[in-house]
Amino acid sequence: MTELRPTELTCDEVRDLAAPFVLDALDDAEASAMRRHLASCDDPHAEIAELASALPVLAASVPVVEPPASLKARVLGAAAADLAARGPAAGDPATPAAPVSLATRRAGRGQLGTWALRIAAILAIALVGGWNVLLQGELDDARRYEQSVAAVLDVAGRDGSLTALLSADGGGGPTGLAAVSTSGEVTLAMRDLSPTTAGDVYEAWVIGGDGVPVPLGSFTVGGAGTASFRATGIPAQDGIVLALTREPGPGATTPTLPIVSMGTATAAG
């Protein structure tokens, strides 16, 4: 079998060096050998592109944290202990000298560094994976809120319906959109609400001409701060007030002040 020249790499060696290559952690000789192999190899080595595409996302989404000074020593110490445990057993014949190749140099000069870089690459991929999960969650929350707004607009488009824009006293804070059909069904979409915790709920109220708040029902809010709510049996009268309060639990009969958000329902036109 023809021996590889020191500047040649096999496909397996290229895959082995993929993480430090995209992290720009190879020496000049190894990096040049990687580029020559990638330029001439029939295998597209998709793992290189996948790792490289993850790095910009990681840089933009993960805050830079200064590691403790002792971390490098601990990582390299653990690597050294692992390599020692995997070394030749006592009594094994000495390995004859061999021509120095990139693989041999990597086993000597770079084994500890490459071991640590593999850990870094794995952590990077894991963090990007976590970022993707978070991003997907945000997209799902946005879709749910879009659907709740669409439901409000559907009711608002019916003949005789009332609409209300809810906001916090003085502006800012949670805002919402509500519609009341002629049959007394209210549909509400809210955003920028503080998440509920420990049994807390948001209670929806309707206040008619007599000024007495009537509870409509309660709901909880997750981390996205958005919510949708429906209730029936309310008076479809121009000028009724819709309001939200935060309560220690469901079943409130009197609003707990302050009012979180409120608005007056009026006929379109």
C-alpha positions in Angstrom: 0.0 0.0 0.0 1.4 3.4 -1.0 2.2 5.5 2.1 0.6 8.9 2.3 2.8 11.9 1.9 3.0 14.1 5.0 0.8 16.7 3.3 -2.0 14.3 2.4 -5.1 13.6 4.4 -7.7 10.8 4.2 -11.4 11.5 4.3 -11.5 10.1 7.9 -8.8 12.5 8.9 -10.6 15.4 7.3 -13.8 14.5 9.3 -11.7 14.2 12.4 -10.3 17.7 11.9 -13.6 19.3 10.9 -14.3 21.0 14.2 -10.9 22.6 14.7 -10.8 23.5 11.0 -14.0 25.6 11.1 -12.9 27.1 14.4 -9.6 28.2 12.7 -7.6 26.2 15.2 -5.3 24.2 12.9 -1.7 25.1 12.2 -0.9 26.3 8.7 0.3 22.9 7.4 -2.9 21.1 8.5 -5.2 23.9 7.3 -3.5 23.8 3.9 -3.8 20.0 3.7 -7.5 20.3 4.6 -8.1 22.8 1.8 -6.3 20.7 -0.8 -8.3 17.6 0.2 -11.6 19.5 0.1 -10.7 21.0 -3.4 -10.0 17.6 -4.9 -12.2 15.1 -3.0 -15.3 13.5 -4.6 -16.9 13.5 -1.1 -18.5 17.0 -0.5 -17.8 16.7 3.2 -21.1 18.2 4.3 -20.0 18.1 7.9 -17.6 21.1 7.2 -20.5 23.2 5.8 -22.8 22.3 8.6 -20.3 23.2 11.3 -19.3 26.4 9.5 -22.9 27.5 9.1 -23.5 27.1 12.8 -20.8 29.5 13.9 -22.3 32.8 12.8 -25.6 31.9 14.5 -23.7 31.0 17.7 -21.7 34.2 17.6 -24.9 36.3 17.2 -27.0 34.5 19.7 -24.8 33.3 22.6 -23.4 36.0 24.9 -19.6 35.9 25.3 -18.7 34.8 28.8 -15.1 35.0 30.2 -14.2 31.6 31.5 -12.4 31.2 34.8 -8.6 31.1 34.6 -8.5 27.6 36.0 -10.8 26.2 33.3 -8.0 25.5 30.7 -5.8 23.7 33.3 -8.8 21.6 34.3 -9.7 20.7 30.8 -6.2 19.9 29.7 -5.5 18.0 32.9 -8.6 15.8 32.3 -7.5 15.2 28.7 -4.0 14.2 29.9 -5.4 11.8 32.4 -7.6 10.3 29.7 -4.7 9.9 27.3 -2.5 8.3 30.0 -5.2 5.8 30.7 -5.4 4.9 27.0 -1.6 4.6 26.6 0.3 1.3 25.9 0.1 -1.3 28.7 3.2 -2.1 30.6 5.4 -4.7 28.8 4.2 -3.9 25.4 7.0 -3.8 22.8 8.2 -0.4 21.9 6.7 1.0 18.8 9.2 1.5 16.0 9.9 5.0 14.8 7.8 6.1 11.8 8.0 8.9 9.4 6.4 12.0 10.8 3.0 12.7 9.1 0.2 15.1 9.8 -1.7 12.4 11.7 1.4 11.6 13.8 1.9 15.3 14.6 -1.7 15.6 15.5 -1.4 12.8 17.9 1.6 14.5 19.5 1.3 18.3 19.3 -2.4 18.6 18.8 -4.0 15.7 20.7 -4.7 17.7 23.9 -5.7 20.8 21.9 -7.9 18.9 19.5 -9.6 17.0 22.3 -10.5 20.4 23.9 -11.6 21.8 20.6 -13.9 18.9 19.9 -15.5 19.7 23.3 -15.9 23.3 22.2 -17.4 22.3 18.9 -19.8 19.9 20.5 -20.8 22.7 23.0 -21.3 25.1 20.1 -23.6 22.7 18.2 -25.5 22.0 21.4 -26.0 25.7 22.1 -27.1 26.4 18.5 -29.5 23.5 18.8 -30.9 25.1 22.0 -31.1 28.5 20.2 -33.1 26.8 17.4 -35.5 25.4 19.9 -36.0 28.8 21.5 -36.4 30.4 18.1 -39.0 27.8 17.1 -40.9 28.5 20.3 -41.0 32.2 19.6 -42.3 31.5 16.1 -45.0 29.2 17.5 -46.0 31.9 20.0 -46.2 34.5 17.2 -48.4 32.2 15.2 -50.7 31.6 18.1 -51.0 35.4 18.7 -51.6 36.0 15.0 -54.4 33.4 15.1 -56.0 35.0 18.1 -56.0 38.4 16.5 -57.5 36.8 13.3 -60.3 35.4 15.5 -61.0 38.8 16.9 -61.1 40.4 13.5 -63.5 37.7 12.3 -66.0 38.7 15.0 -65.4 42.4 14.5 -66.3 42.0 10.8 -69.8 40.8 11.5 -72.7 43.2 11.3 -73.5 44.9 14.6 -70.3 43.8 16.4 -68.5 46.0 18.9 -64.8 46.5 19.0 -62.5 47.6 21.8 -58.8 48.5 22.1 -57.4 47.6 25.5 -54.5 49.4 27.1 -53.0 50.1 30.5 -53.8 53.3 32.3 -51.4 56.0 31.2 -50.3 54.1 28.1 -47.7 51.4 27.7 -48.0 48.0 29.3 -50.3 45.2 28.1 -52.4 46.0 25.0 -55.2 44.0 23.4 -57.9 43.9 20.8 -61.5 42.6 21.5 -64.7 42.1 19.6 -68.2 41.5 20.9 -70.8 39.9 18.6 -74.5 40.7 18.6 -75.1 37.3 20.4 -72.9 38.5 23.3 -69.7 36.5 22.5 -66.5 38.3 23.3 -63.2 37.4 21.7 -60.0 38.9 23.1 -56.3 38.9 22.0 -53.7 40.3 24.4 -50.0 40.9 24.3 -47.2 42.1 26.7 -48.8 40.5 29.7 -46.5 39.4 32.6 -46.5 35.6 32.9 -48.7 34.1 35.6 -47.0 32.1 38.4 -48.0 30.1 41.5 -51.7 29.8 40.7 -52.2 33.5 39.6 -54.6 34.1 36.8 -55.9 37.0 34.7 -59.6 37.6 35.1 -61.7 39.3 32.4 -64.5 41.6 33.4 -67.3 43.5 31.7 -68.6 46.7 33.2 -72.0 47.9 31.9 -74.0 51.0 32.4 -74.6 50.3 36.1 -70.8 50.4 36.8 -70.7 46.9 38.4 -67.9 44.7 37.2 -69.1 41.2 36.1 -66.5 38.4 35.9 -66.2 36.7 32.5 -63.6 34.0 33.3 -59.9 33.6 33.8 -56.8 32.5 31.9 -53.1 32.0 32.5 -50.2 33.5 30.5 -46.9 31.9 29.5 -43.5 33.4 28.9 -44.4 34.9 25.6 -46.8 37.3 27.3 -49.6 36.7 24.8 -53.1 35.3 25.4 -56.4 34.7 23.8 -59.8 34.5 25.6 -63.4 33.9 24.7 -66.6 34.2 26.8 -70.3 34.4 26.1 -73.4 35.9 27.6 -72.3 39.6 27.9 -74.4 42.5 27.0 -73.7 43.6 23.4 -74.3 47.3 24.2 -72.3 50.2 22.9 -70.1 51.7 25.6 -69.5 48.6 27.8 -66.0 48.4 29.3 -63.8 45.3 29.0 -61.1 45.0 31.6 -58.4 42.7 32.9 -57.1 42.2 36.4 -54.5 39.9 37.9 -56.0 37.7 40.6 -54.4 35.2 43.1 -56.6 32.5 41.7 -59.7 31.8 39.6 -63.3 32.6 40.8 -62.8 36.2 41.8 -66.0 38.1 42.3 -64.5 41.6 42.9 -61.6 43.0 40.8 -58.2 43.2 42.5 -56.7 46.6 41.6 -54.9 48.0 39.7 -56.6 47.2 36.4 -54.0 45.7 34.1 -55.7 46.8 30.8 -59.1 48.1 29.7 -61.0 49.5 26.8 -64.5 50.6 25.8 -66.4 48.6 23.2 -68.0 50.7 20.5 -69.8 50.1 17.2 -67.7 50.4 14.0 -68.2 53.5 12.0 
